Amino acid sequence: MAHPQNSPRGYFSKKRIDTGGIQLTANSTGVILAGALLVNSQATVGKITANSTALVLPATGFQMAALTSLKVTSNSTGVKIGSLYISCNSTGNTTT
């Protein structure tokens, strides 16, 4: 069935929003963004994506306000909050 392309009551408002090659859709559980979210147009620092197992935050980490002591990062050694690595084993938690 034909639907108007120039009407706010058309297909656009009922099914999805297309912006270039990216689609914004919804299902019964939430809104779906097909692609990455770039916060403040930052392709490296502000890029948030997801894969089949996790939400993927930037490799540069994320920071609470302007406090570098609250910056959370990770590398091959482990998870780091500020200047301390956080680790866990069968006997307890430690910071290094």
C-alpha positions in Angstrom: 0.0 0.0 0.0 1.3 3.5 -0.8 2.2 5.8 2.0 2.8 9.5 2.0 6.5 10.6 2.0 5.9 14.2 2.9 3.5 13.8 5.8 4.4 13.6 9.5 1.8 10.9 9.8 3.4 8.7 7.1 5.6 5.6 7.3 8.4 7.6 9.0 6.6 8.1 12.3 5.3 4.5 12.5 8.2 2.2 11.8 11.7 3.7 11.8 13.9 6.7 11.3 16.6 6.6 8.6 19.5 9.0 8.7 21.9 8.1 5.8 22.8 4.4 6.4 21.8 4.3 10.0 18.4 3.2 11.2 16.7 3.9 14.5 13.9 1.4 15.2 12.1 -0.1 18.1 10.7 -3.4 19.3 8.7 -4.4 22.4 11.7 -4.1 24.7 13.5 -0.9 23.6 14.9 1.4 21.0 17.5 -0.1 18.6 20.3 2.0 17.0 21.9 0.2 14.1 25.5 1.4 14.4 27.7 3.2 16.9 26.8 6.1 19.1 29.3 8.9 18.8 29.1 11.3 21.8 30.0 14.8 20.8 31.1 13.6 17.4 34.1 11.9 18.9 34.9 8.9 16.7 37.6 7.5 19.1 37.0 8.8 22.6 33.2 9.0 22.4 32.4 5.9 20.4 30.0 3.4 22.1 29.2 0.2 20.3 28.0 -3.3 21.2 28.8 -6.8 20.0 27.1 -10.2 20.7 28.6 -10.4 24.2 29.0 -6.9 25.6 28.6 -3.1 25.4 31.9 -1.8 24.1 33.2 1.4 25.6 36.2 3.4 24.1 39.7 1.9 24.7 40.6 5.3 26.2 38.2 4.5 29.1 35.5 6.6 30.7 35.8 9.2 33.3 33.5 10.6 36.0 33.3 14.4 35.6 36.7 16.1 35.3 38.5 13.8 37.9 41.2 11.7 36.3 41.4 9.8 39.6 38.0 8.3 38.6 38.9 7.3 35.1 38.2 3.6 34.3 40.4 1.9 31.7 41.5 -1.6 30.8 44.5 -3.3 29.1 46.1 -6.7 29.0 47.0 -6.3 32.7 43.5 -5.7 33.9 40.9 -3.1 34.9 42.4 0.2 36.1 40.6 2.8 38.2 42.7 6.0 38.4 46.2 4.6 39.0 45.2 1.3 40.7 44.6 -2.0 39.0 41.6 -4.0 40.4 41.9 -7.8 40.5 40.1 -10.7 42.0 41.0 -14.3 42.7 39.5 -17.2 44.7 40.8 -15.8 48.0 39.7 -12.1 47.7 40.1 -8.8 46.0 43.2 -6.7 45.7 44.4 -3.4 44.3 47.9 -2.8 43.0 
